[in-house]
Amino acid sequence: MPARAHAVAAASPAGPPPIPAGAVRVAMRTSAGVILIDLYRDKAPITVANFLRYVEIRRMDGAVFFRAVQAPGAPTVGFVQAGVKDPAKLFPPIAHESTTTTGLKHLDGTLSMGRFAPGTAAADFSIMCGDAPHLDADPSQPGDNLGYAAFGQVVEGMDVVHAILGSPTGGEALNPVMQGQILNPPIKILTARRV
């Protein structure tokens, strides 16, 4: 299990922590600052390969953080959501990797794929601000109980993620559920590169 983000997210004088075995590190430079993430390809190979495909051919460049969801009464808890908005740049959706399969959990700093039904994830992803166990799969629950696909962890730059979470959210929501959650202006992903 990866270390919790709040234990590793602060930069040490020696620089970022070593890249764990089985992981790939990506530096995401945004208009709000740099976010350094480890992607767990050994645990979530389908999801990580999909994300890296967008990174490696630079389709993540120009994507945006478009949504910030704060927990009621807890402005530092919630998640931020980003994605590639140009339909021409999207690859086909990928198979769902449940947290019961990967062993990953939605902890503070975890990256997770956005989806509708299982198997519809493409390029939208979220970063958790605080633990979010309700996003993990729970086979004991009725209906779609497969949760979301956790696949990476912020290792530096949670201050940037929190700045995005606290950004103005007066944008137009095409989905009424997202009213009051759309960033205005969105936060641009300028570049995303393997380290």
Phi, psi and omega per residue, in radians:
M1 nan 2.288 -3.136
P2 -1.134 2.658 3.091
A3 -1.101 2.576 3.114
R4 -1.121 2.485 -3.042
A5 -1.074 -0.670 -3.075
H6 -1.237 -0.184 3.064
A7 -1.550 -0.332 -3.061
V8 -2.192 -0.144 -2.984
A9 -1.238 -0.488 -3.137
A10 -1.279 2.343 3.127
A11 -1.205 2.355 3.080
S12 -1.668 2.847 3.128
P13 -1.024 -0.437 -3.123
A14 -1.495 -0.044 -3.122
G15 1.764 -2.938 -3.076
P16 -1.181 2.786 3.117
P17 -1.168 2.795 3.099
P18 -1.069 2.666 3.099
I19 -1.314 2.177 -3.141
P20 -1.124 2.684 3.042
A21 -1.028 2.415 3.127
G22 1.461 0.059 -3.109
A23 -1.998 2.796 3.033
V24 -2.172 2.371 -3.136
R25 -1.782 2.401 3.109
V26 -2.239 2.356 3.019
A27 -1.767 2.098 3.129
M28 -1.873 1.945 3.132
R29 -1.639 2.053 -3.110
T30 -1.984 2.979 3.088
S31 -1.239 -0.117 3.077
A32 -1.834 -0.107 -3.112
G33 2.372 -3.070 -3.057
V34 -1.734 2.375 3.058
I35 -2.071 2.149 3.134
L36 -1.793 2.183 -3.063
I37 -2.241 2.568 2.983
D38 -1.840 2.284 3.121
L39 -1.871 2.225 -3.018
Y40 -1.603 1.380 -3.088
R41 -1.210 -0.365 3.096
D42 -1.294 -0.479 -3.101
K43 -1.736 -0.603 -3.107
A44 -2.260 1.139 -2.982
P45 -1.110 -0.635 -3.112
I46 -1.200 -0.821 -3.092
T47 -1.165 -0.750 -3.140
V48 -1.166 -0.741 3.119
A49 -1.052 -0.694 3.100
N50 -1.095 -0.854 -3.130
F51 -1.066 -0.778 -3.128
L52 -1.147 -0.525 3.081
R53 -1.053 -0.768 3.091
Y54 -1.137 -0.679 -3.136
V55 -1.165 -0.858 -2.965
E56 -1.200 -0.521 3.078
I57 -1.792 0.262 2.976
R58 1.151 0.470 3.044
R59 -1.403 -0.238 3.045
M60 -1.365 -0.410 3.062
D61 -1.101 2.220 -3.125
G62 1.608 -0.143 3.010
A63 -1.169 2.971 -3.071
V64 -2.401 2.605 2.822
F65 -1.407 2.041 -3.020
F66 -2.023 -0.143 -3.031
R67 -2.471 2.436 3.048
A68 -2.353 2.112 -3.088
V69 -2.043 1.965 3.115
Q70 -1.713 2.437 3.058
A71 -1.177 2.471 3.133
P72 -0.976 2.188 3.116
G73 1.316 0.087 -3.119
A74 -2.416 1.408 -3.003
P75 -1.155 -0.206 3.102
T76 -1.758 0.115 -3.132
V77 -2.069 2.422 3.122
G78 2.623 -2.421 3.071
F79 -2.767 2.788 3.013
V80 -2.046 2.552 -3.077
Q81 -2.164 2.430 -3.140
A82 -2.344 2.917 3.067
G83 3.084 2.962 3.080
V84 -1.496 2.102 -3.031
K85 -1.657 -0.295 -3.124
D86 -1.421 1.950 -3.108
P87 -0.995 -0.493 -3.137
A88 -1.204 -0.297 -3.112
K89 -1.714 0.010 -3.081
L90 -1.514 2.414 2.984
F91 -1.557 2.887 3.102
P92 -1.036 2.664 3.122
P93 -1.049 2.796 -3.074
I94 -1.995 2.837 3.062
A95 -1.139 2.561 -3.121
H96 -1.385 2.313 3.034
E97 -1.921 1.770 -3.085
S98 -1.209 2.643 3.077
T99 -1.133 -0.385 3.064
T100 -1.240 -0.417 3.098
T101 -1.522 -0.759 -3.039
T102 -1.435 -0.463 -3.052
G103 1.408 -0.013 3.112
L104 -1.441 2.710 3.131
K105 -2.220 2.778 3.093
H106 -1.498 1.574 3.139
L107 -1.863 3.057 3.066
D108 -0.978 2.136 3.129
G109 1.583 -0.018 -3.137
T110 -1.251 2.436 2.973
L111 -1.607 2.420 -3.071
S112 -2.485 2.486 3.141
M113 -1.388 2.362 2.994
G114 -1.349 2.602 3.125
R115 -2.782 2.920 2.890
F116 -1.769 -1.795 3.027
A117 -1.296 2.755 3.046
P118 -0.969 2.347 -3.122
G119 1.607 0.188 3.122
T120 -1.922 0.000 -3.099
A121 -1.168 2.396 3.120
A122 -2.232 -1.378 -3.045
A123 -2.311 -0.076 3.089
D124 -1.396 2.424 3.098
F125 -2.516 2.792 3.125
S126 -2.203 2.728 3.001
I127 -2.104 2.200 -3.112
M128 -1.324 2.442 2.968
C129 -2.017 1.670 -2.977
G130 1.698 2.811 3.132
D131 -1.217 2.514 -3.111
A132 -2.378 1.170 -3.086
P133 -1.080 -0.383 3.117
H134 -1.176 -0.212 3.083
L135 -1.591 -0.152 3.071
D136 -1.328 2.708 3.057
A137 -1.114 2.546 3.102
D138 -2.500 1.543 -3.070
P139 -1.046 -0.262 3.139
S140 -1.362 -0.204 -3.108
Q141 -1.584 2.715 3.113
P142 -1.348 2.935 3.034
G143 1.209 -2.616 3.122
D144 -1.284 1.718 -3.071
N145 -1.956 0.399 -3.054
L146 -1.525 -0.074 3.091
G147 1.118 -2.800 3.137
Y148 -1.990 2.788 -3.060
A149 -1.565 1.774 3.013
A150 -1.308 2.444 -3.070
F151 -2.594 -0.024 -3.109
G152 -2.863 3.113 -3.058
Q153 -2.585 2.347 3.017
V154 -1.229 2.249 3.098
V155 -1.917 -0.334 2.976
E156 -2.632 2.490 3.052
G157 1.853 0.305 3.061
M158 -1.129 -0.410 3.045
D159 -1.107 -0.629 3.090
V160 -1.183 -0.756 3.127
V161 -1.060 -0.752 3.130
H162 -1.167 -0.582 3.072
A163 -1.131 -0.685 3.092
I164 -1.149 -0.752 3.126
L165 -1.006 -0.607 -3.108
G166 -1.599 0.112 -3.125
S167 -1.309 2.778 -3.123
P168 -1.036 2.434 -3.082
T169 -2.178 0.973 3.132
G170 -1.769 0.241 -3.094
G171 -1.264 2.828 -3.129
E172 -1.269 2.246 3.115
A173 -1.716 2.026 3.092
L174 -1.281 -0.492 3.064
N175 -1.800 2.107 -3.096
P176 -0.982 -0.466 3.118
V177 -1.089 -0.469 -3.069
M178 -1.657 0.166 3.120
Q179 -0.992 2.274 -3.120
G180 1.413 0.162 -3.103
Q181 -2.132 -0.055 -3.055
I182 -1.582 2.124 -3.095
L183 -1.149 2.379 3.116
N184 -2.476 1.761 0.096
P185 -1.450 2.816 3.029
P186 -1.175 2.790 3.100
I187 -1.697 2.101 -3.050
K188 -1.410 2.472 2.896
I189 -1.580 1.894 -3.072
L190 -1.326 -0.819 3.078
T191 -2.592 2.680 2.991
A192 -2.380 2.086 -3.043
R193 -2.375 2.485 2.984
R194 -1.123 2.476 -3.132
V195 -1.683 nan nan
